[in-house]
């Protein structure tokens, strides 16, 4: 389960910023998770709860923003969302496609006191 290592890395970032801002209680953490990361949001939630249990972060709310796979055809320049990684442009049927979004795995914001 690579979600636990992801949460551990993100929480190191959170702890650093909490220390820098002299806050001790995490209330909310917002993250963005792209479709291409192969991260399961439910597993991420579970790992977050396990990681924060018994700490000053316990009870914090984890908000996960799902980032869809947005692509652009390099042939006709059409931008489109897709569910499958391997697909063709819906306009010109080209397979010369670049991904614009979907790789994100970011800490967006946090609320603490």
C-alpha positions in Angstrom: 0.0 0.0 0.0 1.9 3.0 -1.2 -0.8 5.3 0.1 0.8 5.1 3.6 4.2 6.3 2.4 2.4 9.1 0.5 0.6 10.2 3.7 3.8 10.0 5.7 5.6 12.3 3.2 2.7 14.7 3.1 2.5 14.8 6.9 6.2 15.7 7.1 5.4 18.8 5.0 2.4 19.5 7.3 4.4 19.1 10.5 7.1 21.4 9.2 4.6 24.2 8.4 2.8 23.7 11.7 6.1 24.1 13.5 7.1 27.1 11.4 3.7 28.8 12.2 3.7 27.7 15.8 0.4 25.8 15.6 -0.2 22.5 17.3 -3.6 21.3 16.2 -4.4 20.4 12.6 -8.1 20.9 11.7 -8.1 20.3 7.9 -5.8 19.3 5.2 -6.7 19.7 1.5 -4.8 17.7 -1.1 -5.1 17.2 -4.9 -4.8 13.7 -6.4 -4.5 13.2 -10.1 -6.0 10.3 -11.9 -2.6 9.2 -13.2 -1.1 8.8 -9.7 -2.8 5.4 -9.2 -3.6 6.5 -5.7 -6.9 5.2 -4.2 -8.6 8.0 -2.3 -10.3 5.7 0.2 -7.0 4.1 1.1 -5.5 7.6 1.5 -8.3 8.5 3.9 -7.7 5.3 5.9 -3.9 5.9 6.1 -4.5 9.5 7.1 -6.7 8.4 10.0 -4.2 5.7 11.1 -1.3 8.2 10.9 -3.0 10.9 12.8 -4.5 8.7 15.5 -3.2 9.6 19.0 -1.6 12.8 17.8 -2.5 16.4 17.9 -3.7 15.9 14.3 -6.3 13.3 15.3 -9.8 14.3 14.1 -8.5 16.5 11.3 -10.5 16.4 8.1 -8.8 15.3 5.0 -10.3 16.8 1.8 -9.2 15.2 -1.4 -9.7 17.0 -4.7 -9.7 14.5 -7.6 -8.0 15.9 -10.6 -9.2 14.3 -13.9 -7.0 13.3 -16.8 -7.1 16.3 -19.2 -5.3 15.8 -22.4 -4.5 17.8 -25.5 -4.2 16.6 -29.0 -0.9 17.8 -30.5 -2.4 17.3 -34.0 -5.6 19.4 -33.9 -5.0 21.1 -30.5 -8.4 19.9 -29.1 -8.4 19.5 -25.2 -10.5 16.7 -23.8 -11.0 14.7 -20.6 -10.6 11.0 -20.8 -11.1 8.0 -18.5 -8.6 5.7 -20.1 -4.9 6.3 -20.4 -4.7 4.8 -23.9 -7.1 6.6 -26.2 -7.3 8.7 -29.3 -8.4 12.3 -29.9 -12.2 12.4 -30.2 -11.9 15.0 -32.9 -9.2 13.8 -35.3 -8.6 10.3 -34.0 -4.9 11.0 -33.5 -2.9 9.2 -30.9 -0.4 12.1 -30.6 -1.7 13.3 -27.2 -0.1 15.0 -24.2 -1.4 15.0 -20.7 -2.2 18.4 -19.2 -3.4 17.3 -15.8 -3.8 14.1 -13.9 -0.3 13.7 -12.4 -0.9 16.0 -9.4 -0.2 14.8 -5.8 -0.1 18.0 -3.9 -0.8 19.5 -0.5 -3.0 22.5 -1.4 -3.8 24.0 2.0 -4.1 23.3 5.7 -6.1 24.8 8.6 -4.5 24.6 12.1 -4.6 26.4 15.4 
